[in-house]
């Protein structure tokens, strides 16, 4: 098992962080939507508390993943990309990192401005970054909502690009974020079933 990245594929640590973040985002969206629909009460407060705890977890994982990225080589983009596609790929990746930091931070500020301290699964009490303020709270509600929609759009672009590379361009972009065994299994398919055409889109 290769833990570190290479110029050809993502290592095991990057893969683990990537898919763990994906799974937690799915849980986070579910908890957020449920929390919005629940009437005010203990169930709503408990659901939102879990939402906040997972948000803090995502913030920590995003920081860890960014640090690991700086410490490792980054796999090169496929050679079959046009200039605008390379620009879009860089924009998408940068936006995902920015949103993974911005969403938890605005949620944390929003909760503190409302007067509700944030804890991590009732194990660690986090400091309040701001004082109680209704004006700031309502502003952060709007910002948090816009950022959440933005994350949905960027994720949709990211998934669409990965599927295009895998099913249309038939290159290794998606496979190199999968464990080596799965990637080797995909490579073992007959060449006639998965032709590569680097020069086309």
Protein Blocks (a to p, Z undefined) as FASTA:
>chain_A
ZZbdcfkbccfklmmmmmmmmmmmmmmmmmmmmmmmpccdfklmmmmmmmmmmmmmmmmm
mmmmmmmmmmpccddddfkbcfklmmmmmmmmmmmmmmmmmmmmmmmmmmmmnopacdeh
hlaccddfbdcdfklmmmmmmmmmmmmmmmmmmmmmmmmmmmmmmmmnopaklmmmpcfk
lmmmmmmpcfklmccdfkbZZ
